[in-house]
Amino acid sequence: MTLPDGPKGLAILQFSKWLRDPLGFVSQAHKQFGDTFTMRLPGIGPMVIVSDPQAVKQLFTQPEIASPGDEELKVLLGENSVLLLSGAAHKERRRLLMPPFNGSRMTIWGQAILDMTTEAAQNFMDGERINVRDVMQEITLNVMLQIVFGTHDSGRRQQLRRDVGDRMLLASKMSAVLPLWLPFLRPISKGWKESQRAEQACDRAFYAEINECRARNDPDEPTVLAMLCQATDETGRKLSDVEIRDELMTLMVAGHENTATALSWLVYWLGRDPRMLERVREELTSLGDAPDPMALAKLPYLDALCHETLRYYPPVMLTMRRIVKDPVEIGGHRLEPGTKIWGSVYLAHRRAEVYPDPDAFRPERFLERKFSQTEFIPFGGGHRRCIGMAFALFEMKLIIAGLLSACDLELLDDKPLLPKRRTGLLAPDIGFEVRVRAKSAPGPIPLAAE
Ligand code: HEM
């Protein structure tokens, strides 16, 4: 089988170059080999990378992702995760998981998200330096825990938050993640053993929650867990505990760190350009003192700003990989069944013919025109498109609005903040800090909700 040309050299060397500098690696390959090229990865083999809208369209119409051979995801999430299902089972699981994160069901969380943001900001002191990623992780994890498990039994909830937080922290550490791709490292890796222990703690907590939820058996409980416990498929079968556990893990992994990363970038862009900050503040002020979350979510400039943030450094830099089922022509190359393809979200978002002056951060571009579902792809696309897309945008807007109504966040210096790879995410440096400034009196920040 002939594949599109691509960088030469051993798979392990290509992989280590990509690990060190993923944007440099794909940009260089794109320059040298064009829109469609092949990259080689140890344990995964050749992978065709695409980014032009036509090829992205083909990518999104491929019926399957590269599973069930997708060992890393299986180990991380469990084999029953929606990410690993295919065909009718995948469709059915999406039907179950989508409603709480879309449409009117989603909007009932608006006020809770604003309150959780206010609660986090209440701990800030005027003049204090805060680690942006830590704050955003805390808020987005709290949001996800509340939606999935609800608010009852706060002692247990604290423990669950610690267990999930520890698991997520380890999922972002290379020493714990490398053995996912290179299984021979597992018996000797300290990071791997720690992540296994953290996973067992999460599992104990998840199964305890599942048991109690089944015992409550409350048809009006508005949590995702209750919905999963009560759901039946077309044949009337209920999900097993293990299936529910795997979806809980999936929602925890997929549902908060990406959003926290996008929010960290958003804080950076607002801190860098006072005109953008002023424009957002003007929009927020126009809604009065206690804005309706739905009205906040519809503010046009805030919306454009969130989109440009996701375009510029997409938190998830690669889509899930698809596998070619029937021979297909992509980017002028005939790809045979079994070929694995990846969409480079970063390259797709830096195409000058789609985004003029692509290296400029300019939210206005999203007010001037609409981009198609193969041009703007931070949430992937097709039948695998992120189920949390609408929710993540809603959450980003409310959290940033909540923080801006409580305080100002100033950058510590004017050095450009460069992206770092954190596992598969494109994130600001882990140590990114800002200084909190009270909007009026010093001391604990006076808050809108007080
Ligand atoms: C800014 C935040 C987020 C970004 C950038 C993001 C990005 C992505 C991307 C790129 C994919 C792969 C889609 C594809 O390959 O076509 C995906 C899938 C997924 N995301 Fe998100 N996501 C975000 C937030 C969320 C949230 C809040 C949830 C939870 C509700 C979530 C749950 C999922 C799930 C379950 C899948 C797998 C869908 C499937 O296999 O059918 N994501 N996301």
Boltz pocket constraint, residues with backbone or C-beta under 6 A from the ligand:
constraints:
  - pocket:
      binder: B
      contacts: [[A, 82], [A, 83], [A, 84], [A, 94], [A, 101], [A, 250], [A, 251], [A, 254], [A, 255], [A, 256], [A, 258], [A, 259], [A, 262], [A, 315], [A, 316], [A, 318], [A, 319], [A, 320], [A, 321], [A, 377], [A, 378], [A, 379], [A, 380], [A, 381], [A, 382], [A, 383], [A, 384], [A, 385], [A, 386], [A, 387], [A, 388], [A, 389], [A, 391], [A, 392]]
      max_distance: 6.0
